[in-house]
Amino acid sequence: MPQTLREQLAHALSLKEEGNFYFKQKDYTNAIKKYSRVRAFLKPMVPTADQDNDQFVSMIAGKGSESQLTKDEQKQATTVMAATFLNMSICYFLTEQYKRSADRASESIGYQKTIKAHYRRAKALAAIKDYWGACKDLKEALKMDKSDPNNFKHELAQFEALAKQKDKKSDSKLRGFLNKTQEVDQE
């Protein structure tokens, strides 16, 4: 079992590679298990969104210099944590667990905002019919790269159309409900 933070980081990287191996084999369940273990090993060395990075690094630094992480290692841990959540997101998406997929993409964004994370969350949100949420994420991705090499504008237009269509159906159902309520009140 790894003892120092540096050993934990190395072990987490190894687990991530094992998860990637399972992912390539399309064994998403075991990939998720490995990625979850990566998260467990990295959590003590990655600041949460509400923690100051320098303060966090000071807090986790042990008394001996060999137990301390350099700023580059701490940055690497954060990057690996974000990538791990992103990998979990795609695994959940491919196993049609869309809510979990969106949640893991959100966690990835919490560590590192990337175009890919916003796109993955958009796809997961669209799969659970949260089209306006999907539109918001695609707009964020477009802000990050205005050249739009992935043609997000096309998907954005599709999701906006689906959102408007869903809103129209909801409005229609609500009007029908209100009309029935008025008829009961008049009797």
C-alpha positions as CSV (number, residue, x, y, z in Angstrom):
1,M,0.0,0.0,0.0
2,P,1.4,3.4,-0.9
3,Q,2.6,5.4,2.1
4,T,3.6,8.8,0.8
5,L,1.6,11.2,-1.3
6,R,4.1,10.7,-4.2
7,E,3.5,6.9,-4.0
8,Q,-0.2,7.5,-3.9
9,L,0.0,9.6,-7.0
10,A,2.1,6.9,-8.8
11,H,-0.4,4.3,-7.7
12,A,-3.4,6.4,-8.9
13,L,-1.7,6.8,-12.3
14,S,-1.3,3.0,-12.5
15,L,-5.0,2.5,-11.6
16,K,-6.0,5.0,-14.3
17,E,-4.1,3.1,-16.9
18,E,-5.8,-0.1,-15.8
19,G,-9.1,1.6,-16.1
20,N,-8.1,2.8,-19.6
21,F,-7.3,-0.8,-20.5
22,Y,-10.7,-2.0,-19.4
23,F,-12.3,0.8,-21.3
24,K,-10.6,-0.2,-24.5
25,Q,-11.9,-3.7,-23.9
26,K,-15.4,-2.2,-23.5
27,D,-15.6,-3.5,-20.0
28,Y,-17.1,-0.3,-18.6
29,T,-18.0,-1.8,-15.2
30,N,-14.4,-2.7,-14.3
31,A,-13.2,0.5,-15.8
32,I,-15.5,2.5,-13.5
33,K,-14.2,0.4,-10.6
34,K,-10.6,1.3,-11.4
35,Y,-11.4,5.0,-12.0
36,S,-13.2,5.1,-8.6
37,R,-10.1,3.8,-6.9
38,V,-8.1,6.6,-8.6
39,R,-10.4,9.1,-7.1
40,A,-9.9,7.6,-3.7
41,F,-6.1,7.8,-3.9
42,L,-6.1,11.4,-5.4
43,K,-8.7,13.0,-3.1
44,P,-6.3,13.8,-0.3
45,M,-4.0,15.6,-2.7
46,V,-6.4,17.6,-4.7
47,P,-8.1,20.8,-3.4
48,T,-11.8,21.2,-3.5
49,A,-13.3,24.1,-5.3
50,D,-13.7,26.1,-2.1
51,Q,-10.0,25.7,-1.0
52,D,-7.1,28.0,-1.8
53,N,-4.6,25.9,-3.8
54,D,-1.5,27.2,-2.0
55,Q,-3.1,26.8,1.4
56,F,-4.1,23.3,0.5
57,V,-0.6,22.4,-0.6
58,S,0.7,23.7,2.7
59,M,-1.9,21.7,4.6
60,I,-1.1,18.3,2.9
61,A,2.7,18.8,3.1
62,G,4.2,16.5,5.7
63,K,7.1,17.2,7.9
64,G,9.6,15.4,5.7
65,S,10.3,16.8,2.2
66,E,9.9,13.3,0.7
67,S,6.2,13.3,1.7
68,Q,5.5,16.6,0.0
69,L,4.2,17.1,-3.5
70,T,5.7,19.7,-5.7
71,K,3.4,22.2,-7.3
72,D,3.8,20.3,-10.6
73,E,2.8,17.0,-9.0
74,Q,-0.1,18.6,-7.3
75,K,-1.2,20.1,-10.7
76,Q,-0.7,16.6,-12.2
77,A,-3.0,15.1,-9.5
78,T,-5.7,17.7,-10.3
79,T,-5.4,17.0,-14.1
80,V,-5.6,13.2,-13.5
81,M,-8.6,13.7,-11.2
82,A,-10.4,15.7,-13.8
83,A,-9.5,13.2,-16.6
84,T,-10.6,10.3,-14.3
85,F,-14.1,11.9,-13.8
86,L,-14.3,12.5,-17.5
87,N,-13.5,8.8,-18.2
88,M,-16.1,7.7,-15.7
89,S,-18.6,10.0,-17.4
90,I,-18.1,8.3,-20.8
91,C,-18.4,4.9,-19.2
92,Y,-21.6,5.8,-17.5
93,F,-22.9,7.3,-20.8
94,L,-22.1,4.1,-22.7
95,T,-23.9,2.0,-20.1
96,E,-26.9,4.4,-20.5
97,Q,-26.6,5.8,-16.9
98,Y,-27.0,9.3,-18.1
99,K,-27.6,11.1,-14.8
100,R,-24.4,9.6,-13.4
101,S,-22.6,10.5,-16.6
102,A,-23.7,14.1,-16.2
103,D,-22.7,14.1,-12.6
104,R,-19.2,12.8,-13.3
105,A,-18.7,15.4,-16.1
106,S,-19.8,18.1,-13.6
107,E,-17.2,16.8,-11.1
108,S,-14.5,16.9,-13.9
109,I,-15.5,20.5,-14.7
110,G,-15.1,21.3,-11.0
111,Y,-11.5,20.4,-11.2
112,Q,-10.7,21.5,-14.7
113,K,-13.0,23.2,-17.2
114,T,-12.5,21.7,-20.6
115,I,-14.4,21.6,-23.9
116,K,-14.7,17.8,-23.7
117,A,-16.2,17.9,-20.2
118,H,-18.9,20.4,-21.2
119,Y,-19.6,18.4,-24.4
120,R,-19.9,15.1,-22.4
121,R,-22.2,16.7,-19.9
122,A,-24.3,18.2,-22.7
123,K,-24.7,14.8,-24.4
124,A,-25.7,13.2,-21.0
125,L,-28.2,16.0,-20.2
126,A,-29.7,15.7,-23.7
127,A,-30.1,12.0,-23.1
128,I,-32.2,12.7,-20.0
129,K,-34.1,15.4,-22.0
130,D,-32.6,18.4,-20.2
131,Y,-32.2,20.2,-23.5
132,W,-31.7,23.7,-22.0
133,G,-28.9,22.3,-19.8
134,A,-27.3,20.7,-22.8
135,C,-27.5,24.0,-24.7
136,K,-25.9,25.8,-21.8
137,D,-22.9,23.4,-21.8
138,L,-22.5,23.6,-25.6
139,K,-22.5,27.4,-25.4
140,E,-19.7,27.1,-22.7
141,A,-17.7,24.8,-25.0
142,L,-18.2,27.3,-27.9
143,K,-16.9,30.1,-25.7
144,M,-13.8,28.1,-25.0
145,D,-13.1,27.5,-28.8
146,K,-14.9,29.9,-31.0
147,S,-13.6,28.2,-34.2
148,D,-15.9,25.3,-33.4
149,P,-13.9,22.5,-35.0
150,N,-16.4,19.9,-33.7
151,N,-19.5,21.6,-35.1
152,F,-21.1,22.2,-31.7
153,K,-23.3,24.9,-33.3
154,H,-25.1,22.2,-35.3
155,E,-25.9,20.2,-32.1
156,L,-26.8,23.3,-30.3
157,A,-29.4,24.1,-32.9
158,Q,-30.8,20.6,-32.6
159,F,-31.0,20.8,-28.8
160,E,-32.6,24.2,-28.9
161,A,-35.2,22.9,-31.2
162,L,-35.9,19.9,-29.0
163,A,-36.0,22.2,-25.9
164,K,-38.6,24.5,-27.6
165,Q,-40.6,21.5,-28.7
166,K,-40.6,20.0,-25.1
167,D,-41.6,23.4,-23.7
168,K,-44.5,23.6,-26.2
169,K,-45.7,20.2,-25.1
170,S,-45.4,21.1,-21.4
171,D,-47.3,24.3,-22.1
172,S,-50.0,22.4,-23.9
173,K,-50.4,19.9,-21.1
174,L,-50.6,22.7,-18.5
175,R,-53.3,24.5,-20.5
176,G,-55.3,21.3,-20.7
177,F,-55.0,20.7,-17.0
178,L,-56.0,24.3,-16.3
179,N,-59.0,24.1,-18.6
180,K,-60.2,20.9,-16.8
181,T,-59.7,22.6,-13.4
182,Q,-61.8,25.5,-14.6
183,E,-64.6,23.2,-15.8
184,V,-64.7,21.4,-12.4
185,D,-64.8,24.8,-10.6
186,Q,-67.7,25.9,-12.8
187,E,-69.8,22.8,-12.1
